Amino acid sequence: MLICRVIGDIVATHKVSGLENFKFALLEELDDQLKPTGKKLVAADLMNSGIDEIVLCVQGSSARQNRETDKKPVDAVVAAIVDTVSARGKTVYKK
């Protein structure tokens, strides 16, 4: 599971069968202090997150272990919108 910031939306008018109703988000991976790692990825956004929100993302087979993405060609999913992050005894983020 990765912690990421939503930095954009991906719009695709033509999609393979099964992905027609998905919203896609452009994510930037963050470290435990919520600083960008430099890695970016695209994820199916099941949580309808917004720009600059902190989210949890799952990848690989974990991205397909829910009703919405089962047996669909999805490699990454926004699985949660984060409310609070604490690291090393400090609150790093609070929505």
N, C-alpha and C positions, 0 to 999 in steps of 0.2 A: 504494500500500500504506500502511496506517495502523497505528500502534502504539496499542494500546488496553488498558484494564483491564476484566476481566469484573466487572460490578457486579450481575448478576442473571441469572436464568433466565426464559424466556418459556414458558409452558405453553399450548398450544392443542390442545384435544381434537378440533376439527373443522378439517381442513386440505384444501386443494385436492389433487387427484390428483397424486401424485409427491412430495409433501412429508410423507407419513404417517410415515416413519422418521427424520425430522430432529429434532434437538434444536436449540433456539434460545437464544441468549445475548443479554443486554442489555449493550452495551459503552459505555464512556466513552473518547472519544478523548484521547490524551496528546500532549504536546509532546516535544521531544528531551531534556528533563530529567525526563520522566515526570510532569509536572504536568498536571492536567485542563485541556482547552481549553474545556469547557462543552458540547461537542457529544456527543450520544449517538446510538446506532444499534442496530438489531437485526440479528444475523447468524446464518445457519445455522452451527452449531458442529460442524464435521467432525472436530475434534480432541478433543472431549469435555473441554473445559477446565473449570476450577473457578472459584468465586468468588475474586476478588482476583488471579487469574493475569494476567500480562502476555502479550498475544497479538498476532499480526499479522493484519490483516484486509484482504481485497481486496474491491473493489466493482465494480459494473457488469458488463461482459462478462467481465472477469477472474474473477469469481465463478462463472461457468459453464464455465470451461475445465478441467474435471476430470471424471472418470467419474461421480462421485456427483451432480453438479449439472447435467450437460449437458442442455440443453433443458428445464430446470425453472425455475419462476418464482422465482428467487433473485437478490437484488441485492447481498448481502454475505455473505461466508464467513470464518469463523475458519480461517486456513490454516496457522498455526503457533503453538506455545506457546514463548515466549521464555525462553532460559536466561540470557543476559547482554546488557546494553546498555552500550556505551561511547560517550561523547559529549565532544568537546572535550578528549580526552586523559584523561578520568576515567571510571572504572566507575560508572555511574549505578544499575545494577541487577544483581544476581546472585541467581538462584533458589536 
